[in-house]
Amino acid sequence: FSCTIAPCTEWGSTIKTRVVIYLDDEKVFEKQMMKTTAPFKVELDVTDSTLLKIYFLEMEATYGRAGIIIANGIVKK
């Protein structure tokens, strides 16, 4: 699995969130993000996995505006 993850451009300067990725219910990636976080690439070996989950979890009340942008997402098995 390969993709680039970036914060939503509509975020306020105080929004904080975490991106968490699971493969078969095992956490394999976690990163805290803010509006100023630079886009970053994620590459994971999903060869022996059957389920991929990507969560973005708000760390503070933000009136439901937190989100992430996933670009160039590719899953190869």
Order of alpha helices (4+ residues) and beta strands (2+ residues): beta-beta-beta-beta-beta-beta
